[in-house]
């Protein structure tokens, strides 16, 4: 455990530095021989991040049962009829995971890696981190974290939609995580509503209706289905979700009354005087 503790504590600052440099490089145009070397470093960083996430998941959480794997594959269908959470959210910690949770500094480093991974420009690693974020984070609620800490983590997930929301897989995974946060913590942490009100283009009336359906439904109404929660949250957060890749460079433009490129001269037709029919019957 001492070696593992040192590993987790030291790996996060290094990841944060490397991913910050990668973000800056993606914003710039690379020309020259250094481009190939930078691409190799980027690929190496992405694979290292994936390996670390696999290590975190393998050390902290119990593996999914075969039946749970089946539920994951048909989650979109089952959730429409059975309002239960996905199996990832219910995973329990391993003995090594309990030791990590008991160590405040090591547990904090693990949480920082997971919540920052959703902001790194890699949708595959973002989805992998988002799936295990809640089952790892929920044990910190026993320590009664402050509103500012919970609000900061909730903001991180919403900001992840700006970075990795251009792909449908990233949107659906992050929306599921946002719904879990809001459903479990909204009543105990009113700051979550304040953060939602800061989302661009959000409709306060729609947010009130969404909260009423989720937390205080009418006795005659049916429980809110998981798909309805996801769809409702997606509508509320449409102002921060990145545009799909297929629409990034689409622009609709209309040009009215443009002059023709090639001017064609039209010949004016002037009809001649009508013939005199008498001339056709005149004597030859």
TALINCOR-V116476 format. One line per field, one symbol per residue. ss: DSSP state (H for helix, E for strand, - for the rest). psi: psi as a letter, one per 20 degrees, with the letter a starting at -180 (. if undefined). Layout:
ss = ???
psi = ???
This chain:
ss = -HHHHHHHHHHHHHHHHHHHHHHHHH-------HHHHHHHHHHHHHHHHHHHHHHHHHHHE----HHHHHHHH-HHHH--------HHHH--E-HHHHHHHH-HHHHHHHHHHHHHH-----HHHHHHHHHHHHHHHHHHHHH---HHHHHHHHHHHHHHHHHH---HHHHHHHHHHHHHHHHHH-----HHHHHHH------HHHHHHHHHHHH----------HHHHHHHHHHH--------HHH-----------------------------HHHHH---
psi = hhghghghhhhghgggghhghgghhhirpppaiiggghhghggggghggggghhggghhhqqqqqhhhhghhhkhhghhhhomqqqhhijqqqrghhhhghhoggghhgghhgghhhiipmohghghgghhjgghhhhiihijmqrhhgghghhhggghhhhgkjiqhghghghgghgggghhhighhnihhhhghiipqjqohhhgghghhhghmqqhiqqqpqghhgggghhghjhiipqqqhijhjppoqpoqlqqqgppppppppoprqqqohhhhjqp.
